[in-house]
Amino acid sequence: MYSKSPYLLFLMLFTFGYTSWASELMPQDTAIKVTKDIKWATPEGFDLTMDIYTPDRGKDAYPVIIMYHGGGWLINNKSIMDQSAAYLAKHGEYVVCNVNYRLLVDQQNTVKMNEIVEDALGAVLWVKAHIAEYGGDPSKIIVTGDSAGGHLATMVATQGHRLSANRFQGTNLGFQPSWLPEGKTADDIANEGGIAVQAAMISYGAFDMHASAKIGGFEKESNFFWVMGQAKPRGIFGNEINVEEHPEYYKAVSPIYNIVPHSEKDYPPMLFTVGEKDDLTTPASIQQYIGKLKEAGHDDLDYWVHEGRPHAFLDSGSNEFLGISFEKDAPPALDVMIAFLDKIFYAKK
């Protein structure tokens, strides 16, 4: 997935090129209501928040998009997706939940990759329990994310059955969501069928954490995201676990190694998007994962290439170094997403 060249590119991106949209005012739009910084969980005392965008189209309830931001699991927060979230709520008929999750560098650089996945899973459970208060339909849930967020959305969409109160240890590499309904355990949720969503939209996602660590040097200083996250490179499962001696941990958080045959489990309809010139999560890597899904019998898959575009075309703001801006590059991709969802949730019967 990664090479030193993309790391350097992204260091330059965030050092020299990025113009933050967060410093600009939210465009005034009477068609959507935005509720900011809703605290949805506090794992180990660390507050997690989300913003909820609700369209005003006269409907009692709307399908719900849960969005996970990118940043290599080491940088950024939900603000990098502000404009994408607002666009989907404004131009589509969907409630959008723009979610913060823990980064590896949080909690004194001790967060583990499985805990990040658990945050993503917990956000879905919280949304299902509370989204009716914000005009959302808890029976119609979509997950989406770009880059690292695409990895999390894929894990939720395909691995929501792998829940366990045993907290990802030993031979039991299941996940305990960071938020659980009152009176229920992770095992209770698993016995009820796990966490299911009705659609997924994956933008230039990452699917192989094992290869990223073993071949791509994710845990090493050559990964400049650690520099940008102002943290010392380390193992993503702590100092006691490494990719050479414990490959099963890395594979357990890699969607590409955990595809369940269609005969055993249905996956939701999935849309994959990628930039033609993306050299961080390449079109070839996306096609490889799609190919493995098809080999397992999953065929409700759409694929769209953003011609001439690099990585990060959904980010808020603009980047002169990459030559991208939200206004120019994101809307075509977001329109494809809305059309994909409309076929599922608003097609005429």
Secondary structure, DSSP 8 states (H G I E B T S, - for coil): ---HHHHHHHHHIIIIIEE-GGGS-----TTEEEEEEEEEE-GGG--EEEEEEEE-SS-S-EEEEEEE--STTTS--GGGGHHHHHHHHHHSS-EEEEE----TTHHHHT--HHHHHHHHHHHHHHHHHHGGGGTEEEEEEEEEEETHHHHHHHHHHHHTT-B-TT-SBTTB--B--SS--TT--HHHHHHTT----SEEEEES----HHHHHHTS-TTSTT-THHHHTT-----TT-TT--TTT-HHHHHHT-GGG----TTT-----EEEEEETT-SSS-HHHHHHHHHHHHHTT---EEEEEETT--S-TT-SSEETTTTEEHHHHHHHHHHHHHHHHHHHHS---
